Amino acid sequence: MERPIVICPREAGREYKDSRLSSVLRRALKETGKNAEPVVLYEAQEVLHLFSAEAIGACTENVPGSMDSIRRRVVFAIDLGEDGINLEFERLLRVLRTQKGLLEGCIGGVLIDAVSPLYTKAEASRLVQAANDAGCAFPGKCLVEGAGDLSNFAVEAGNRGVSREEAYSQCAAELVQSVRERCFQKKTNASLLVLHASSHRTSNTFALWEKVRAKLPEEKFSIREIGLRNGFLQDCSGCPYKMCLHFGEKDSCFYGGVMVEDVYPAIREADAVLMVCPNYNDALSANLVACINRLTALYRAASFRDKALFSIIVSGYSGNDIIARQLIGALNMNKGFYLPPRFALMETANAPGEALRIPGIDAQTAEFAERIRSFLTR
Ligand SMILES: Cc1cc2nc3c(=O)[nH]c(=O)nc-3n(C[C@H](O)[C@H](O)[C@H](O)COP(=O)(O)O)c2cc1C
């Protein structure tokens, strides 16, 4: 399989050759069986040319049963330096946000490094959201962060019985391997689980889901909706790891209830989960957050890597991107769900029913339904 393209935004005046990121990256690329080629540093404008229509013809890879064709495998390697800012990275975001479809058919992963213990997750989420919106898919656990003194690797290093530096290097190598090998297998019939905490009568977000649902072909989908309304769901109690694992292995959790009785079995069965997410104070609503937190017990016992994540997000006035990033962080980067290209339908509507009057909403919901169908089914 071809070597992934490495996009490493290089800010003028910074030295990258002997940086921690460079050495981890070189080792990761070498350990996946290729000779240690020099890491190419791209400036944002070069990325535009690299992925332009003319450049792609020669590198299309067909994988039976997966996405129709995978154009490129891409590792984003971002050095945030001391202050968490890399101006060339900002330019890369501009290219991704303005060139719609630039990364259509690509599969990506992110390696990010900072002198500070801060910023890595936030900047990686911005990148994944922009690249995903430009058409790039991200397998679960698409992020490896070298944050500050690598305290973030304390647990992983303990589990592996190695130093933090070695754990960082090994995780980076596994990330590159995953980017090179992973793809999503399409199904003849797909099972879609819809999680919401909305009122059927008044919610704009739920109304958009109903529109999307009407456009999904019945013969290809088995759809299950679970409502997580107030009073039904308690947040995670943060049990000790071993206790959580003990419950998880029995498909259970300390609190039981709707999560154990309905959500866990439905997630085990699902090929994809679609989250119906109104913006509540620039965050997911409390019950949806509780649901994600409570997935931890199941996650200890089962992998979500072959399950895709979709979402419908509606804000009254602004902030859809914040909700999308929250989902990417929690469910793709942390819990390991597969992020299909352009995973979220995002709209702005406030008064009840307003979403259905958005100009062009029929076409947008139809396009989103088709995106779900074509990603999940053959
Ligand atoms: C508790 C609460 C907090 C909200 N916070 C925000 C917000 O921070 N930003 C925003 O754009 N809209 C906010 N809204 C408006 C909703 O996002 C808006 O009503 C939208 O239509 C989605 O909600 P719905 O699916 O329940 O209709 C909030 C609504 C509620 C009830």
The ligand as a Tripos MOL2 file, in Angstrom:
@<TRIPOS>MOLECULE
LIG
   31    33     1     0     0
SMALL
NO_CHARGES

@<TRIPOS>ATOM
      1 C1        -31.3950   25.5690   26.8480 C.3       1 LIG1
      2 C2        -31.1830   26.1000   25.4630 C.ar      1 LIG1
      3 C3        -29.9710   26.6450   25.1220 C.ar      1 LIG1
      4 C4        -29.7360   27.1160   23.8310 C.ar      1 LIG1
      5 N1        -28.5120   27.6390   23.5050 N.ar      1 LIG1
      6 C5        -28.2640   28.0780   22.2610 C.ar      1 LIG1
      7 C6        -26.9870   28.5810   21.8910 C.ar      1 LIG1
      8 O1        -26.0620   28.6490   22.6900 O.2       1 LIG1
      9 N2        -26.8000   28.9770   20.6270 N.ar      1 LIG1
     10 C7        -27.7730   28.8960   19.6820 C.ar      1 LIG1
     11 O2        -27.5290   29.2530   18.5340 O.2       1 LIG1
     12 N3        -29.0090   28.4270   19.9870 N.ar      1 LIG1
     13 C8        -29.2780   28.0060   21.2420 C.ar      1 LIG1
     14 N4        -30.5100   27.5090   21.5660 N.ar      1 LIG1
     15 C9        -31.5410   27.4430   20.5330 C.3       1 LIG1
     16 C10       -31.6460   26.0600   19.8770 C.3       1 LIG1
     17 O3        -30.4030   25.6660   19.3760 O.3       1 LIG1
     18 C11       -32.6650   26.1650   18.7840 C.3       1 LIG1
     19 O4        -33.9480   26.1690   19.3720 O.3       1 LIG1
     20 C12       -32.6210   25.1520   17.6470 C.3       1 LIG1
     21 O5        -33.8190   25.2660   16.8800 O.3       1 LIG1
     22 C13       -32.4220   23.7100   18.0010 C.3       1 LIG1
     23 O6        -33.2520   23.2460   19.0330 O.3       1 LIG1
     24 P1        -34.5510   22.3060   18.7840 P.3       1 LIG1
     25 O7        -34.1350   21.1460   17.9700 O.co2     1 LIG1
     26 O8        -34.9780   21.9250   20.1800 O.co2     1 LIG1
     27 O9        -35.5690   23.1480   18.0560 O.co2     1 LIG1
     28 C14       -30.7630   27.0420   22.8590 C.ar      1 LIG1
     29 C15       -32.0000   26.4830   23.2170 C.ar      1 LIG1
     30 C16       -32.2010   26.0120   24.4870 C.ar      1 LIG1
     31 C17       -33.5520   25.4200   24.8450 C.3       1 LIG1
@<TRIPOS>BOND
     1     1     2 1
     2     2     3 ar
     3     2    30 ar
     4     3     4 ar
     5     4     5 ar
     6     4    28 ar
     7     5     6 ar
     8     6     7 ar
     9     6    13 1
    10     7     8 2
    11     7     9 ar
    12     9    10 ar
    13    10    11 2
    14    10    12 ar
    15    12    13 ar
    16    13    14 ar
    17    14    15 1
    18    14    28 ar
    19    15    16 1
    20    16    17 1
    21    16    18 1
    22    18    19 1
    23    18    20 1
    24    20    21 1
    25    20    22 1
    26    22    23 1
    27    23    24 1
    28    24    25 2
    29    24    26 1
    30    24    27 1
    31    28    29 ar
    32    29    30 ar
    33    30    31 1
@<TRIPOS>SUBSTRUCTURE
     1 LIG1         1 GROUP 0 **** ****
